[in-house]
Amino acid sequence: MAEVGTGPEYDRDREVKAFDETKRGVKGLVDAGVTKIPPFFVEPPEVLGGSTWSSTDDEARARLNIPIIDLGGAGKGGERREEVARMIGRACETWGFFQVVNHGIEERVLHGMIEGARRFHELPGEEKMRYYSRDSKTKVRFYCNYDLLKARSANWRDTLLFDMAPEPLDPHEMPLACREEAIECWKNMSALGNTLLELFSEALGLESSYLQNMGSAEGQVLLSHYYPACPEPDLTLGVSKHSDPDFFTILLRDHADGLQLLQQGQWVNVTPVDGALVVNVGDLMQLVSNGRFKSVEHRVTVGAVGPRISVACFFVSNRSMKVFGPIKELLTEDNPPIYKDMPLHEFLHQCAISKFRGWRYAPFEKQV
């Protein structure tokens, strides 16, 4: 079958390989002055389509905004601890997403990380090429779409990724353009992640250290996405529809729109809030909570004006052979397990296969 917008002679594999070998990513195309995106970035209409919730009524519009949770007073022994845990629980049960303010990370750290990411991605192509890699064992790597060589359509973004844990990353392997900023950001997000894990546990009615003791406490991966201005934004996406195969993700972004989550078959825009961080439930959290906390599919659109920048910290267990399943303390006769136990590596493999085929991990599809 011919690719979208191409003729029968189009050789997608050859074109993708040639693009990948430039090691310059999407930013390289923009720097070259392209006015049309290459065909392998074009998404079919059924992927780009889907209605977006909107309303002219103020009250109705307010209901479309994901929860904004103030973490002030939510530390151990804090006067708002129980209240905040309840709010997080409700957000995870209904939206699977929420934004946090008063989270304890200084504005200079957040702004510094965004600017550090910008500095790296806007370096001359020759300077970035040395970090370009598709080897998942490389702890610092710059690339355009991790699945570029096999995905149906490519996304309009470049990525710089750091594997920060469980093995320590040598700072000298990191680009000088964002080295200090990335290390400081990761330390701060990891500390916030530990607090959130405690609040997630308490929201489920468990001891505060329960989820940490499961091996989910490390912010293992820190990455920055760079979305250049796109000459044909209506034909592609910055990130295709997906859910995160981790326990949860903390997301920092600049002030640009583009992030959308799927609710009741419609896309909802996640409006940026000054100083806020976005937190979303991952697939592993849905698994261990027996479906109580929802891992929600989301995507990122692109714009004609750019760039847009985001930074994500993924909280993943480092115990690949550990068996994960619904937490036994949450199960009752009225709440039997709806997912089976399986080793982490198998669960992640099933999630990856499903995503490549264009759907969610099957047990989640049946429930959500």
C-alpha positions as CSV (number, residue, x, y, z in Angstrom):
1,M,0.0,0.0,0.0
2,A,1.4,3.4,-0.9
3,E,2.2,5.8,2.0
4,V,-0.1,8.8,2.6
5,G,0.5,11.5,0.1
6,T,2.9,9.5,-2.1
7,G,3.0,7.6,-5.3
8,P,3.5,3.9,-6.0
9,E,7.3,4.4,-6.5
10,Y,7.9,5.9,-3.1
11,D,10.4,4.0,-1.1
12,R,9.7,4.8,2.5
13,D,12.5,2.7,4.0
14,R,15.1,4.4,1.7
15,E,13.9,7.9,2.5
16,V,13.8,7.2,6.3
17,K,17.2,5.7,6.2
18,A,18.6,8.7,4.3
19,F,17.0,11.1,6.8
20,D,18.3,9.2,9.8
21,E,21.8,9.1,8.4
22,T,22.0,12.9,8.4
23,K,21.9,12.7,12.3
24,R,20.4,16.2,12.3
25,G,16.8,15.3,13.2
26,V,13.7,17.4,12.4
27,K,15.6,20.6,13.3
28,G,17.9,19.8,10.4
29,L,15.0,19.9,8.0
30,V,13.8,23.2,9.4
31,D,17.3,24.6,9.1
32,A,17.4,23.5,5.5
33,G,14.3,25.5,4.8
34,V,11.8,22.8,4.0
35,T,8.3,24.0,3.1
36,K,6.7,20.6,2.9
37,I,7.2,17.8,5.4
38,P,8.7,14.5,4.1
39,P,5.9,11.9,3.4
40,F,7.0,9.6,6.2
41,F,5.9,12.3,8.7
42,V,2.4,12.5,7.3
43,E,-0.3,10.8,9.5
44,P,-3.4,9.3,8.0
45,P,-6.6,11.2,8.5
46,E,-8.0,8.7,11.0
47,V,-5.0,9.3,13.2
48,L,-5.1,13.1,13.0
49,G,-8.9,13.1,13.4
50,G,-11.0,12.9,16.5
51,S,-13.2,15.6,18.1
52,T,-11.8,18.0,20.7
53,W,-13.9,19.0,23.6
54,S,-14.7,22.7,23.6
55,S,-17.4,24.9,25.0
56,T,-18.3,28.6,25.1
57,D,-20.0,28.1,28.5
58,D,-17.6,29.1,31.3
59,E,-18.8,26.4,33.7
60,A,-18.7,23.7,31.1
61,R,-15.3,24.8,30.0
62,A,-14.0,24.7,33.6
63,R,-15.0,21.0,33.8
64,L,-12.7,20.3,30.9
65,N,-9.6,21.5,32.8
66,I,-7.7,18.7,34.5
67,P,-7.3,19.2,38.2
68,I,-4.7,21.6,39.6
69,I,-3.5,20.4,43.0
70,D,-1.7,22.7,45.4
71,L,1.0,20.6,47.2
72,G,1.5,23.3,49.9
73,G,1.2,21.7,53.4
74,A,1.3,18.2,51.9
75,G,4.7,17.1,53.3
76,K,5.0,14.5,56.0
77,G,3.0,15.7,59.0
78,G,1.6,18.6,56.9
79,E,-1.8,20.0,57.8
80,R,-3.1,19.3,54.2
81,R,-1.5,15.9,53.8
82,E,-4.8,13.9,53.9
83,E,-6.7,16.4,51.8
84,V,-4.0,16.4,49.1
85,A,-3.8,12.6,49.0
86,R,-7.6,12.5,48.5
87,M,-7.4,15.1,45.7
88,I,-4.7,13.1,44.0
89,G,-6.7,9.9,44.4
90,R,-9.8,11.5,42.7
91,A,-7.7,12.9,39.9
92,C,-6.0,9.5,39.3
93,E,-9.4,7.8,39.3
94,T,-11.1,10.2,36.9
95,W,-8.6,12.0,34.7
96,G,-5.3,10.0,35.1
97,F,-3.7,13.5,34.8
98,F,-3.3,16.4,37.1
99,Q,-1.1,19.5,37.5
100,V,0.8,20.4,40.7
101,V,1.7,23.8,42.0
102,N,3.7,24.7,45.1
103,H,5.6,21.6,44.4
104,G,8.9,22.8,45.9
105,I,11.0,23.0,42.7
106,E,12.3,26.5,42.2
107,E,11.4,28.5,39.1
108,R,15.1,29.0,38.3
109,V,15.5,25.2,38.1
110,L,12.5,24.7,35.7
111,H,13.4,27.7,33.6
112,G,17.1,26.6,33.5
113,M,16.1,23.2,32.3
114,I,13.9,24.5,29.5
115,E,16.7,26.9,28.4
116,G,19.4,24.2,28.6
117,A,17.3,21.9,26.4
118,R,16.8,24.8,24.0
119,R,20.6,25.4,23.9
120,F,21.3,21.8,23.1
121,H,18.7,21.4,20.4
122,E,19.7,24.6,18.7
123,L,23.4,23.8,18.6
124,P,24.8,23.5,15.0
125,G,24.0,20.0,13.6
126,E,27.7,19.1,13.6
127,E,27.9,19.5,17.4
128,K,24.8,17.4,18.1
129,M,25.7,14.6,15.8
130,R,28.2,13.1,18.2
131,Y,25.3,12.3,20.6
132,Y,23.1,10.8,17.9
133,S,22.3,7.1,18.6
134,R,19.7,4.4,18.3
135,D,21.5,2.1,20.8
136,S,19.2,1.8,23.9
137,K,22.3,0.9,25.9
138,T,23.8,4.3,25.3
139,K,23.1,6.4,28.4
140,V,23.1,9.7,26.6
141,R,21.5,9.8,23.2
142,F,20.1,12.3,20.8
143,Y,17.7,11.0,18.2
144,C,14.6,11.7,16.1
145,N,11.8,9.2,17.1
146,Y,13.1,6.1,18.9
147,D,11.0,3.9,16.6
148,L,11.7,5.9,13.4
149,L,12.9,2.9,11.4
150,K,9.8,0.8,11.9
151,A,6.9,3.2,12.8
152,R,4.1,3.7,10.4
153,S,4.5,7.5,10.6
154,A,7.2,9.6,12.2
155,N,6.5,12.4,14.7
156,W,7.7,15.9,14.3
157,R,10.2,16.1,17.2
158,D,13.8,15.6,18.3
159,T,14.8,14.1,21.6
160,L,17.7,14.2,24.0
161,L,17.6,11.4,26.6
162,F,19.6,10.7,29.7
163,D,19.4,7.3,31.5
164,M,20.0,8.6,35.0
165,A,19.5,5.4,37.0
166,P,19.8,2.8,38.4
167,E,23.5,3.0,37.3
168,P,24.9,6.5,37.9
169,L,25.5,8.5,34.8
170,D,28.9,10.1,34.4
171,P,28.2,13.8,34.1
172,H,31.0,14.2,31.6
173,E,29.0,12.1,29.1
174,M,26.3,14.8,29.1
175,P,26.4,17.8,26.7
176,L,27.8,20.9,28.3
177,A,25.0,22.9,26.9
178,C,22.5,21.4,29.5
179,R,24.6,19.3,31.8
180,E,24.2,21.2,35.1
181,E,20.6,22.0,34.4
182,A,19.7,18.4,33.6
183,I,21.4,17.1,36.8
184,E,19.7,19.7,39.0
185,C,16.3,19.1,37.4
186,W,16.6,15.4,37.8
187,K,17.5,15.6,41.5
188,N,14.5,17.9,42.1
189,M,12.1,15.8,40.1
190,S,13.3,12.6,41.8
191,A,12.6,14.2,45.2
192,L,9.2,15.4,44.1
193,G,8.6,11.9,42.8
194,N,9.3,10.3,46.1
195,T,6.7,12.6,47.7
196,L,4.2,11.8,45.0
197,L,4.7,8.0,45.5
198,E,3.9,8.4,49.2
199,L,0.7,10.4,48.3
200,F,-0.3,7.8,45.7
201,S,0.1,5.1,48.3
202,E,-1.9,7.0,50.9
203,A,-4.6,7.7,48.3
204,L,-4.9,4.0,47.8
205,G,-5.3,3.5,51.5
206,L,-1.8,1.9,51.9
207,E,1.2,2.8,54.1
208,S,3.0,5.8,52.6
209,S,6.1,3.7,51.8
210,Y,4.2,0.9,50.0
211,L,4.9,1.9,46.4
212,Q,8.4,2.9,47.1
213,N,9.1,-0.5,48.6
214,M,7.8,-2.1,45.3
215,G,10.9,-0.6,43.5
216,S,9.1,2.2,41.7
217,A,10.8,5.1,43.4
218,E,13.5,6.0,40.9
219,G,13.2,8.6,38.2
220,Q,15.3,6.6,35.8
221,V,14.9,8.5,32.5
222,L,15.0,12.2,31.9
223,L,14.4,13.5,28.4
224,S,13.7,16.6,26.5
225,H,11.5,16.9,23.4
226,Y,12.0,19.6,20.9
227,Y,9.2,20.4,18.5
228,P,10.3,22.9,15.8
229,A,7.8,25.0,13.9
230,C,6.2,22.8,11.3
231,P,5.4,24.0,7.8
232,E,2.4,21.7,7.6
233,P,1.2,21.2,11.2
234,D,-2.2,19.8,10.1
235,L,-0.5,16.7,8.5
236,T,1.5,15.4,11.4
237,L,1.9,15.1,15.2
238,G,4.5,15.8,17.7
239,V,3.8,12.7,19.7
240,S,1.3,10.0,18.6
241,K,-1.5,8.7,20.8
242,H,0.0,6.6,23.6
243,S,0.1,5.8,27.3
244,D,3.3,5.8,29.4
245,P,4.5,2.3,30.4
246,D,5.8,3.4,33.8
247,F,4.4,4.1,37.3
248,F,4.0,7.8,36.6
249,T,5.6,10.7,34.7
250,I,6.4,14.3,35.7
251,L,6.3,16.7,32.8
252,L,7.8,20.2,32.6
253,R,6.8,22.2,29.5
254,D,7.1,25.7,28.2
255,H,4.0,27.9,27.8
256,A,3.0,26.4,24.4
257,D,-0.2,24.5,23.9
258,G,-0.2,21.1,22.3
259,L,-0.6,18.4,25.0
260,Q,-4.0,16.6,24.7
261,L,-5.5,13.7,26.7
262,L,-8.3,11.4,25.7
263,Q,-11.4,11.4,27.7
264,Q,-14.6,9.6,26.7
265,G,-13.4,9.4,23.1
266,Q,-12.6,13.1,22.8
267,W,-9.4,15.1,23.1
268,V,-9.0,17.5,25.9
269,N,-6.4,20.3,25.8
270,V,-4.1,20.5,28.8
271,T,-3.8,24.2,29.3
272,P,-0.4,25.3,30.6
273,V,-0.3,26.9,34.0
274,D,2.6,29.1,35.1
275,G,5.0,27.2,37.4
276,A,3.0,24.0,37.3
277,L,4.2,20.5,36.5
278,V,2.0,17.9,34.8
279,V,1.7,14.4,36.4
280,N,0.2,11.5,34.7
281,V,-0.5,7.9,35.7
282,G,1.4,5.2,33.8
283,D,0.4,1.7,32.8
284,L,2.2,0.0,35.7
285,M,0.2,2.2,38.2
286,Q,-3.0,1.1,36.5
287,L,-1.9,-2.5,36.8
288,V,-0.9,-2.5,40.5
289,S,-4.0,-0.4,41.5
290,N,-6.2,-3.0,39.8
291,G,-7.6,-0.3,37.5
292,R,-8.5,2.2,40.2
293,F,-5.9,4.7,38.9
294,K,-6.2,5.3,35.1
295,S,-3.4,5.4,32.6
296,V,-4.8,7.7,30.0
297,E,-3.8,8.0,26.4
298,H,-2.4,11.3,25.3
299,R,-0.7,13.0,22.3
300,V,1.0,16.2,21.3
301,T,0.0,18.3,18.3
302,V,2.5,20.6,16.5
303,G,2.2,24.2,15.4
304,A,3.3,26.5,12.7
305,V,5.1,28.6,15.3
306,G,7.9,27.1,17.4
307,P,9.8,25.7,18.9
308,R,8.0,24.0,21.7
309,I,10.0,22.3,24.5
310,S,9.1,19.8,27.1
311,V,11.1,17.8,29.7
312,A,9.8,14.5,31.1
313,C,11.0,12.4,34.1
314,F,9.8,8.8,34.0
315,F,9.5,6.8,37.2
316,V,10.2,3.2,36.4
317,S,11.1,0.1,38.4
318,N,14.6,-1.2,37.9
319,R,13.6,-4.8,38.8
320,S,13.0,-6.3,35.4
321,M,12.4,-9.8,36.7
322,K,10.1,-8.7,39.5
323,V,6.5,-9.9,39.1
324,F,4.0,-7.1,39.2
325,G,0.2,-7.4,39.5
326,P,-2.7,-5.9,41.4
327,I,-1.8,-5.1,45.0
328,K,-3.2,-7.9,47.2
329,E,-4.2,-5.4,50.0
330,L,-6.6,-3.7,47.5
331,L,-8.3,-6.9,46.5
332,T,-11.6,-8.1,48.0
333,E,-14.5,-10.4,47.0
334,D,-16.1,-7.3,45.5
335,N,-12.9,-6.2,43.9
336,P,-11.2,-9.2,42.4
337,P,-8.1,-8.9,40.3
338,I,-8.8,-7.8,36.7
339,Y,-5.2,-8.1,35.5
340,K,-2.8,-11.0,35.8
341,D,0.6,-11.0,37.5
342,M,3.6,-10.9,35.2
343,P,7.3,-10.1,35.2
344,L,8.0,-6.4,34.5
345,H,10.0,-7.2,31.4
346,E,7.1,-9.2,29.9
347,F,4.6,-6.4,30.8
348,L,6.8,-3.8,29.1
349,H,7.2,-6.0,26.1
350,Q,3.5,-6.5,25.7
351,C,2.9,-2.7,26.0
352,A,5.6,-2.0,23.4
353,I,4.1,-4.6,20.9
354,S,0.6,-3.2,21.4
355,K,1.8,0.4,20.8
356,F,3.6,-0.6,17.6
357,R,0.5,-2.2,16.3
358,G,-1.6,0.9,17.1
359,W,-3.6,-0.1,20.2
360,R,-3.2,-0.3,23.9
361,Y,-2.2,-3.3,26.0
362,A,-5.3,-5.5,25.5
363,P,-6.5,-5.9,29.1
364,F,-6.5,-2.1,29.4
365,E,-8.5,-1.7,26.2
366,K,-11.2,-3.9,27.6
367,Q,-11.6,-1.9,30.8
368,V,-11.1,1.7,29.8
